[in-house]
Structures are given as C-alpha cells and as structure tokens.
Amino acid sequence: MACPDPHSCFDDAQPRTASLNLDLVADFEGKVLRGSVTLHLAWPGEGPLDLDTRGLVIHRVTGGHGQDLPFELHPEESILGSRLRITLPADTAAVTVAYETVPESSALQWLEPVQTEGKVRPFLFSQCQAIHARAMVPCQDSPGARVSYTGEITVPGDLSAVMSAGPAGDVVNADGTRTFRFAMPQPIPPYLLALAIGRLESRELSPRSRVWAEPETVGQAAWEFAEVEGIIQKAEALFGPYEWERFDLLVLPPSFPYGGMENPRMTFLTPTLLAGDRSLVDVVAHELAHSWTGNLVTNATAEHFWLNEGWTVWAERKILAALHGEEAARLGWALGQKALEDSLERFKAQPQLTLLRTRLKGVDPDDAFSSIPYEKGARLIASLERAAGPEAWRAFVRDYMAQWRFQALTTEQFCAFLEEKLPGLLRRVEADTWFHMPGMPRDAPVFDSPALDGLIRHAKAWPERPAPGAWEGWSPARQLIYLQNLPRPLPAEDCDWLDRSFGLSAKGNHELLVEWLCIAAASDFEPAFPALRAVLTRVGRMKYLRPLFMALGATARTRALARSIFEEASPGYHGLSRRVVQGVLDAYAA
C-alpha cells in the first residue's frame, strides 16, 4: 500500500499511534540518547506496523506482555530514512522499541561546553521540524499522526531537562543522576516533540509562564520577556482561550537554527532576541500564535505547510495590531514583503516551490523551506478576510478553530470547510491561483501607509542623508525598513558614515546588526569584516546566515572571507544551518 504522506513511510490510511511513553538516558560522552519508547495503538490489531526512523539503532521490539516481536529495519532512503516494520500478533495494543540514537542524529545537537554561554557543561537540544522526530524516536513522523506522550529523561546530576510537556517531578538516583518526568496530555504532531538538557535556571514571568535559560542568560531573558502575559491575554481576546495550560520559554545557546520553535508548553527561542531593549520581543507573538494555528489546528502533511505558517503570520500581525496599533501591523507586513521577495528570487529556477499547495515527492522539506508559506499564505488569509468582511471572517475563524482543534487537515479539507461556511469566497479571491500558480497573484493585498512609503522613498534617494536626529526618532522596525531599502553596494565612505552615525556595528538588535552587515558585505567594506566574523562564528540562526553569506558573494575577497569564516564556524552550526550555508557557498562557483 502506498504511503499517504510522501514524507512518512507508515502504511495505514489513518494514524495508528495514540500515545508514546519515552524512557531515555542522555549519554553526553557518547552523544546518544538510549532507552525505549512504548507506543500505544489507537486500536488493537495484527499484521504490519510501519514506523519512521532515521539513523536509529534498534535493539529489540516487544509486545504488551514482554514477548519479542519480529521486526525488520529496511534500507535507508536519502530523505525518508529507514522504515521499521514490526509484525503484530492479534489484539496487540502496545509495542515497546528499545533503541538508541546516533551521535550525528539530525534531530539532536550536542554542544560542547565552549559552545554554551557558561562554557562549563555541555548542552543538548532537539529540533524535530519538519521530519526529524524519526531521528530521535521511532514513530509515525507525519503532522497528521498526533500523539500525547509522557517522558522520563535521565541526565547527569548537575544538569536539568525540559520538554514540550508539563513537568511531572524529578528524582535523584542512587548513582547521582537525575530523572525528570513529563506529561503532555493533549495530542501533538511529532515535529513538536522537544527536549533540552543543560545548566538551566528559570524565572517566573506570570502564573502560567516562566523563562528558562543558562544561569548567565536567565536574568536578561526574564527582563526581556517580562511582558509576555500581556501578549497571551491579547491573543486570547482574538482567538479564544489558551488551551495548553502553560506558555514557558527556553532561551537556547546561539547555534539554535531558528528564531523560535513553537513547541507547546516550552517554546524554544534564539538568544538573538535578547536585544537589551525589548525591541525583538514581538517575535514571541508569532510562536504564541502557533498555539492556535499550527499546534491546535495542524497541517496534515508537509505539502500543506502554509496552513501552519500562513495562518500564524496572519494571526501574529493581528496580535501586533492589538498590542501596538495598526501601524505596527503594517510595518510587520512591510518587513514580510522583503522576505517574500527574497524567497521568490531564490526559487526563480524552481517555481513549483512558490506554490502554496506544494508537491514534495522526492523533495526534502528542509530544502523547500522559505518565506513562501509564511508570507504568501498570510496574504491569502488576508485576502479572504477582506473579501468576507471582518465580522463574517471572525465568525469563520471561531468555527474553524472549534471544528479542527487537536486535528490535522489538508488544503482540500480547508477549502471544503470554507466553502461550506462562506460559499463562493474562494472563487472571489481566485484561490486556485494562490494554491496552484507560481509567484504572487496580481491582486495580492498590499499593506502600505504614507509614512512607510515616505521612509522607503527616503532610503532609495540615497546619498541623501536622514535629517539630524531623524534616525533616533524611528522605531527599530522603521530603522530596519530604511536599511533594507538602501542601495548596495555603497562606497566605502558611505558605509563609514552609516556606521559612525547610527552605531550599527554595536547594535544589540540583531535584525539591525545583520541588515547593516549585509550592506557592508555587499559593499566589500573591510572595516566591518571583524564584526561579520564575530556574528557568523557565534550565531547559527538560518535567517541571518543565508543573507550574510549571500552578501559575502559580492567580490573575490568577500567570497574568500566567507569560506574562511565557514571553515571556522561550521563545527558549531546545527546541521540544518550547515546545509544552508554550504548551498550558498556552492552557488558562488555556479
């Protein structure tokens, strides 16, 4: 029987696993997790049960009464990994797989002490999106195969563990190790399985939120995110009650490849958000919005990723408007427009990856990742909202969340539900062109304002300079839009003026710092080379690595600098980040 999801090799038409019980030991010396997972099946049965794995060593499979069950680990496929086929006897309700990961697991990054803030003890974190859960636990690794889970994680006695689940106590063992217990009663897609282990401390932010980080960072993180409860309340007013009980945050070491990962009950965040002035805290609004769009209502497979991220960008900007006013939301749309245009340019030779409803057979979803499902998807939602009218759309969103909560759906199911609730709306916005045509539809919504237009015109009029004091009066978002629209390359004297006048190389706000360094790299501005090296050897966030290394492709000298920096920095990058940068460097020679 063919697989229903091109990125999962389980054969059942419906997800077979109802819940998981993890019992794992973290071996920092060997850089592996070892132990077992018990899979409780949604219905008892016999015959083959297929699970996804990648790089897992399978030791034994047993049934509910401890009897050995026959299994076969199929040869590895380049994208999907290896199918684990277990033969179930009649009325099997649960199976236990004893296994261990491998040091190079695509789901796990093991950090040496020197790669952490404290530089005292090692650190481990997981990243399972899009299809990397199979590299941490044998499972049906498709977003539609939602599971609840419990976990027991045994770690060295001086380290702590957190998971995308509620804490259920910890004990000190006779050998000095500690075992942390967790429970996630709500069913989640496997990509939201998450684990981190390190020297961690926490600070309370509100009765339902706390922030975790290394001791060296936790105070700064607590100050930066002190207002998170207000963001939660604004989101609840828009989308209904927060259904996950807690909204805790974990600030990871700098090699974390994303800005944030919306793991329920324990959102993972990059330390590049710690700007020192709360100017980047709004990123939390995006991860929080996932609590409704993505985590509560999920895309069935990676081919429908826009149902996750497009909805979430739209929801994020609703939260921004509630927090800061409509102008703040318009600035968010403007910044997103730049990311969208960059992605459309990047996939100019692969226009099929600019569709919303993608076809990914034979394509690694990591290679298809871009701003397209985020920004194009959000603009489709905005088009539907405008065509329906605000009241009708609010009613639809409530119905949508209620109908599909804790479930997954496809684009086709979404369209059928929307047609049932608001007949003719899809036709009015010509939705087929959004789903099935490359690029952007001609009538895609535009989000502008006279103030924003004036800012962009001002930047494009360079070398005309901002009036004295004007820069200081702009918000960080306006400053970023101004920098994004400056021409490049710039003469060395112009780069020098920008840096001296605005203190760009010393910015704590990484959005501004990285945009400035992109200008400097594209301009072959040698005085910025030390700052470029410092950022690229410390930060592993893909959002920053790709544009910086692309900008370094400007001249032979900057290309040589890029290769030198990558050689130094790559051992500390996450595997996803290394792939991104290597692709950029390979394009230099194309």
N, C-alpha and C positions, 0 to 999 in steps of 0.2 A: 504494500500500500504506500502511495506517495506521501511525503511529509506535507502537512497543511501549511507549515511555515518554512520558507526557504532558509531560515536561519536557525532551525531546530530540527533534530533528527528523530524526535519521537513520532510514532506512527498513529496514535489514537486521534480520532476526529475531535474529541474533547479532552481537555487536560485531565490527567489521571491522578495526579498527586494532590491531596488535600492539605497536608501539613508536613513539616520537617522537624526533626529533633536532632540538633547538632551537638556533638560531644568531641571537642577538639583540643589539642595541646599545641601551643606555639613554641617551636624549636628555633630560637634565634641563631644558634650556632649553625644548624643545618639549613636554615632559611626555608623551613617547610611547616605546614600545618598537618598534623596527623591525628587520626581518630576515626570517627564513624558518623554516618547520618542515617537516621531511620525515617523512611518515607511512608506515611500513612496514606493509603489509597482512597480515592473518593468513592470507589465501590469495589468490593471483593471480586476477584476473578482469577482466571488461569490464562496460560498462554504467555506470549512475549510482552515484556515491559521494556521499552526503549528509553534510555536516559542520555542526555548530552554530557560529554566530558571533553576536556582538553588538557592533556599533559598530566592527568591524574594516574597514580599508581593504585590499582585496585587489588586489595589483598584477599578479600573474602566477601561473599554475599550470603546472608542468612534470612530465613523466614521468621514469622512471628513466634514460632516455638523453638527457635535456635537451630533449626536444621539447615544444613548447607543447601544452597540453591545453585543450579548451573548458570553460568554467565559466560558471555563472550565479549571481549573488547575488540571492536572492529578496527581495521587500519585507519590511521589518522587522515582526515581531509584537511586541505590547507586553510579553509575558512571555518568549517564547522567543528573541527576536532574529531573525536572518536565516539562512535555510537557504542554505548554499553547496553547489551541486550541480556536481560535476565528472564529466565524461564520460570513462570509462576505455577505452582500447583493449584488445584481447585480451592476456591474460597480464601485465597491469600488476601489479607487485609493490610499487611505491613511488611516491608523488607528493610534490612539493615545492611549498609555497604561500609565495610572497613576499608579505609583508603588513606592516601597522603598526597599532598600537592608536590610540586617540584620547585626548586629554587627560582626557576625562570618563569613561574606562573604569570600569565598575562593579567590575572585578576589582583595580584598582590605586589606591593612594592616594599621591600625590606631595606630600611635605611640604616646605614652605619651611624654611630654617634656623631661623627663630624658633619653629617648631613642634617642634623636636627638643630634647633635653636640652642638647647642647653649643651650640646656636644658631650654629653655624659653617658647616655644609654641609647641603645638602638630603638627603632620605631618601626611599626608595621601599619600599613593601611591598605584597604581593598578598594577597587574600583570595578564594578561589575557591568556597568552600562557600556556597550549595548548588549553583547553576547559573551561576557567574560565570567558570569556566575559559574558556568560549566568548568572553569579553570580553578574554582575554589571548592565546589561541591557537586557531586553527580546529581543532576536534576533535569526537569523538563524546562530548558532555558529559553522560554519564549514569553513575551509580556503577557500573553493571554492565559498562561498557566499560573495563576495566582495561588499563593500558599500562605498560610500562617506558619509561624515557627517558634521554637524555643532553642536556646543555645546555652551550652556550658563551655567556657573558654578558660583553659588553664595556662597561666603565664608566670614568668619569673616574679618572685615575691615583691620586688621593688617597682613593678610596673602595674599599670591599670589597663583594663579593657573596656571599650564601649561598643555597642552595636546599634543597628537601626531597629531597636526594640526597647521595651521598658526594662529597667533594671529589676532583677528579682533576687538580689542579695549576693554576697560573696563569702567565701570561707578561706581560711589559711590552712593549707595542707601540712601533713607531718614532715614533708621534705622541704618546707619553706615556700613552695609555690602557692599561688592564689588561684582559686577558681571563681570566675564571675558567671552569674546566671542571668539570663534574659528571656523575655517573653514578648512576642508580637502576636496578639490575638486576632488582629484584622488581616485578611489575606492581601498580600502584596505581590507584584510581579517580581520574578527572580533578580532582575537587574538592581532592585532596591535592597537586596541583601548587602549588609555593610558591616565591616569590622575594623577597629583601630586599636592598637596597643602601644603604649609608651609611658613616659613620665607625664602623667596628666593630672591637672588640678581643675576644679570647677568653681564658678562664681554664680550665685543666683541673680537672675535678671527680673523674674516675676514668679508668682506661684506656679506657673506652668512652663517656665523657660529658664534654662541655665546655659552658660557657655563653658566649654572645656577647651583647654589648650595646655601646652607645656608651661611649667612654672614661670619661665622667663617671659612669656607672652600673655598669660591669662589676665593680668591686671589691665593691660592695654586693650585686650579684646573685650573685657567686661565694660570698660568705659565706652568703647566704640559702639557696642551693641546694646547699650543701656536702655534704649527707647524701643526695643523690639516688641514689647507688649502692646504699645500703641499701634504698631503695624498690624499685629494679629487682629486687634479689635476692628480696625478699618476693613481688613479683608473679610472678617466675619459679617460685617454690615453689608458687604456686597454679595457674598457668595453663600452665606449660611454658616452654621456652627462649625468650628474646627473639630474634626472627628478623630484626631489622633492623640488626644489627651495631653501630650507634651510636645513642645517645639524647642528641643535642645539643639545647640550649635557646637560644632567641633572645628577649631582652627587648626589646620594641619601644617606640617612643615612646607617650605616653599616649593618642593618638587611636585605637589599636587597638580594634576594637569588641567583642571577646570577651575572656573571661578567659584562654582559651588555645585554640590550634588545633593539632590533633594531627598536623601534617604529619610523616610518617615521616622519621627522621634529623635533623629540625630543627623541634622543637615551638616554635611562636610563643606568647609569653606577654605578658600585660599588666604594665606596671610597678607596677600597684596591688597586686601580690603582694609587693612589697618592703616589708614592714611593719616591718622592723628587728628583729624578734624571732622570725622563722621561724614565726609563727602561721598563715600562709596557705600554707605550702609544700605542704600536703596537696592543694591544687588540682592539683599535678603528678601525683598519683596518678590523677586522672581522665584526664589526657592520656596518661599512660603506659598505663593500662588499654586505651586505644584501640589500642595496638599489637597486641592480640589481638582485641578486639571493635570492629569498625569498619574498621580498616586491614587486618588479616589476614583477617577474615570481614566482608563488606560487605553492606549492604542494596542490593538490585538497582536500586531507584529511590527517589525522594524520598517516595513513598507508603508506604514500609516503613522510615521513618527510625527507628522505635522499635528495630529490630533493631541499629542502631548505638548509639544513646544510652541506651536502656533497659538493654541488656546492660552498657554501660560504667558506668553509675551503680551497678548491682549489683556489678560487678567492683571498682569504686573502693572501695565500702564493705567488700568482702572484704579489700582491701589495707589499709584503715584499721584493721580489726579485727586484722589480723596485725601491724601496726605499733604500735598503741596500746591494743588490747583491745576487747572487745565494746561497752563503754560508749561509746567514741569512735564506733563504727559507728552505735549507736543515736542519738547526737546528730546524726550526719550524716543519718539518716533523718528526724529531727525537723525539721531545717532544710529538708530537701527537701519535707516536708509543707507548710510555709508557702509555698514556691514553687509547689507543685502547686495549693494552694487559690487562690492569686492568679491562676494561669492559668485555672482553671476559672471563676472570676469574670469574667475578661477575655473569655472566649469564651462567656459565658452566652447571647448572642444568635446565636452561631454554633456550636451544639452539635456539628455534624459535625466540627469541628476538635478535639474532645476524644476522638474515636475513636483507637484505636491504629492500626488499618488504615485510613488516610485515602484519600480520593478527591480528587485535586488537579487534575483537569482544569479549566483556566481560573483556577487559583489560583496565585499566586506563592508558592513555598515559603518565601520570606523573610517573607511576611505570615502564614503558618501557624506560624512558629517560636514555640515556647513551651516551658515545662517539662513539658508533657503527655507527649511521647515519652520524656523523661528519667525522670520520677518515676513516672508511671503504668506505663511499660514496665518499670522496675526492680521495681515491686511485683508485676507479673505474673511476672517471673522468680523473685522471692522466693516467691510462692505455689506455683509449680511445684516449687521446691526443697523447700519444706515438705511438699508432698504426696508427692513422690518419696522423701524421706528423704536425708540428707546423702551417704551412700555411693553410692547409685544416681545422685544428681544429679552428683556429682563424675565418675563414670564417663561420664555423658552429656556433660558439658562437654568432657571429653577427646576423646570421639568426634566431637563437633560441630566442635571446632577442627581436628581432623585431617581430617575429611571435606571441610570447606569452606574450608580455608586457601587464601589468594590467589584466592578466588572470591567471587561475589555471589549472594544468594538472596532470594526473596520471602517474605512471611509464610506463604503457602500451602506453599512448599517447606519452610520451617522446621517447620510443623505436620506435614507428611507425614513428615519425618525424625524428629521427636519421637515421633510415633505408632508408627513402626517400632521405635524403640529402647525406648520406655516406653509400651506400649499402654494406652489409657484415661486417661492422665494429663491430657490436655487436657479431657476430659469432666469429670473430677473437680473441676477448678478452674473449670468453666464458662467456658472460654476465649473462647467466642463472644461473651459479654457484654463481655469486655475489648476484643475487637477491633472489635465492630460496634455497641456501645451507648454513648451519650454518658455523660460523667461517670465516677464510680468505682463499681465493683460493691459490693454491700452487704457482701460478705465479704472485702474487700480487707485485706491484712495490716496490723496496727497495730504500730508499734515504739515501745514506751514503757518507762519504768522508774520506780520510786518516786521516785528523785532528780529525774528530769526532770519528773514530774507535780508534785512539790513546787515546783520552780522556776517552772513555768507558773502554778500557783495563787498563788504569791507575787507574780508580776507582775500578775495580774488583781485582786489585793487592794489595788492602789494606791488611795489615797495612803499605805498602809502602806509604810514605807521598809525597805530591807535593813538588817540589823544592822551596826553599825560593823565594818569590816574584812571583811565577807562578800564584797563585790564583788571585792576584791583576791584572794580565795581561789578565785574561779571561773576556769575556763579561758576563753579567748576565745570558744569555742563556747557555753559556758553564758551568758556575758555577752550574746552575741548573741540567744540564745533568750529571755533575760529582756527585753531591749529590744523584741524582736518582739512580745511579748505584753503590753506596756504599753498602756493605753487611749490613745486620741487622738481629738480634740485634748486637750491638757493645758493648764491655766492657766499663765500666764507664770511665776509664782513656782515652779511645779513644774519647768518646763523649766530655769529658772535653777538650781535645786537639783541637778538631774541633771547639768548641765554642770559646775558647780563641784565637785560631789562626786566625779565619775568622770573629769573631764578629757576629756570626749567630743569637743569641737571640736578637740582637739590630737592625736587618735588617729592613729597611723601605719597601723593596721589599717583598711583601707577598708571592710570589712564592718561593723565597729562604727561607724565615722565616718558612713557613708551611712545606716545604720539610725537613728542619732541625728538626722541632718539630715532624714530623713523625718518623724520625730516633730516636730521644730522647724518644718518647713514646714507640716505639717498643723495645727499649733497657732498659726500666724501669729506665731512668736516672732522678733521683729525683731533681737535681738542675734545670731542665727545667720545672718542674711542675708549678711554678708560671707563667712562660711565656705561657705555654699551657692554663692555666685557663684564663689568660688575653685575649688571642686571641679568645678562644671559647666563652667567655662571651660577647665579643664585636662584633665579625664578624659573619654574618649569611649566608655567601656565600656557597652554597652547594658544590661547587668544593673543598672547604677547609674542610668543616665539615665532609664529608664522610671519606676521608683518615685519618684525625686526629682521629676520633672516632674509626675507624677500627684499627689503630695502637695502640690505648689505650686498645685494647682487648688482649694485649700480656700476661699480668700476672694478678693474682687476685688483686694486689694492683692497677694496672693501670685501671682495669675494675671498681673498686670501685671509683677511681678518676673520670672516665668518667661519671658514674651515678650521682656523686655529682655535677659535672660541668653542666650536662644536667638539673638537677633539678633547679639549679640556673639560667641557661641561657635560658631555653626553653620559658619562657613567652615573651622574646624579639625576638625570632625567627619568621620568616614567617612560615605560616602553611606548605608550601612545605618543608621547612628545617626541621621542627619538624618531619614530616613523615620520611624523610631520616634518621635522627639520631635515631629515635625510632626503625626503621628497623635494624640498625646496633646493637643497644643495645639488641634487641630481639635475634639477631643471636649469641650473647655471650653465651646464655643459650642453644642454639640448639646443 
